[in-house]
Amino acid sequence: MIATALHIALGCVTLAVLLNLFRLFRGPTAPDRILALDTMLINAIAFIILFGILEASTVYFEAALLMAMVGFVGTVAYTKFLLRGDIVE
């Protein structure tokens, strides 16, 4: 029962990633593309966590945590560069 729910959730997250890719390539402005990258990172984290539950391994949860930390810093850096034109002041 839980395996079926996990496969359905993986399919939904995959669809969400495809829609994010569409917005990433089609986005008319840079902020749209930054939001698409950030949302794609969140979906990738969800995908890794779901796969970790399916495989019953804790390594995937640690990888998702590292991705979340690095992704947050990357999103802040992209936004700061877009607003000010310089990352380090």
C-alpha positions in Angstrom: 0.0 0.0 0.0 2.7 2.5 1.0 4.8 1.5 -2.1 1.9 2.4 -4.4 1.4 5.8 -2.7 5.2 6.5 -3.0 5.1 5.7 -6.7 2.2 8.0 -7.2 4.0 10.8 -5.3 7.1 10.2 -7.3 5.1 10.6 -10.5 3.5 13.9 -9.2 6.9 15.3 -8.3 8.3 14.3 -11.7 5.4 16.2 -13.3 6.2 19.2 -11.1 9.8 19.1 -12.2 8.8 19.0 -15.9 6.6 22.0 -15.4 9.4 23.8 -13.6 11.7 23.1 -16.6 9.1 24.7 -18.8 9.0 27.8 -16.7 12.8 27.9 -16.5 13.2 27.8 -20.3 10.2 29.9 -21.1 10.3 32.4 -18.3 10.1 35.9 -19.7 12.2 37.6 -16.9 15.1 36.7 -14.7 13.1 36.6 -11.5 10.8 34.0 -13.1 13.8 31.8 -13.9 15.2 32.2 -10.4 11.9 31.2 -8.9 11.7 28.2 -11.2 15.2 27.1 -10.2 14.3 27.4 -6.5 11.1 25.5 -6.9 12.9 22.9 -8.9 15.4 22.5 -6.1 12.5 22.0 -3.6 11.0 19.4 -5.9 14.3 17.6 -6.3 14.6 17.5 -2.5 11.1 16.0 -2.3 12.1 13.5 -5.0 15.2 12.4 -3.0 13.2 12.1 0.2 10.5 10.0 -1.4 13.2 7.8 -3.0 14.9 7.5 0.4 11.6 6.3 2.0 11.1 3.8 -0.9 14.6 2.4 -0.5 14.6 2.6 3.4 18.0 4.3 3.5 19.1 7.2 5.6 21.8 8.4 3.1 19.1 10.0 0.9 17.9 12.1 3.8 21.4 13.5 4.5 21.8 14.3 0.8 18.5 16.1 0.8 19.6 18.2 3.8 22.8 19.1 2.1 20.9 20.1 -1.1 18.6 22.3 1.0 21.4 24.2 2.6 23.4 24.7 -0.6 20.2 25.6 -2.5 19.2 28.3 -0.1 22.6 29.9 -0.4 22.5 29.7 -4.1 19.0 31.3 -4.3 20.1 34.1 -2.1 23.2 34.7 -4.2 21.2 34.7 -7.4 18.7 37.2 -6.0 21.4 39.4 -4.5 23.2 39.5 -7.9 20.0 40.3 -9.7 19.2 43.2 -7.3 22.6 44.7 -6.8 24.8 43.3 -9.6 27.4 42.2 -7.1 27.3 39.2 -4.7 30.1 40.2 -2.3 30.1 43.7 -1.0 
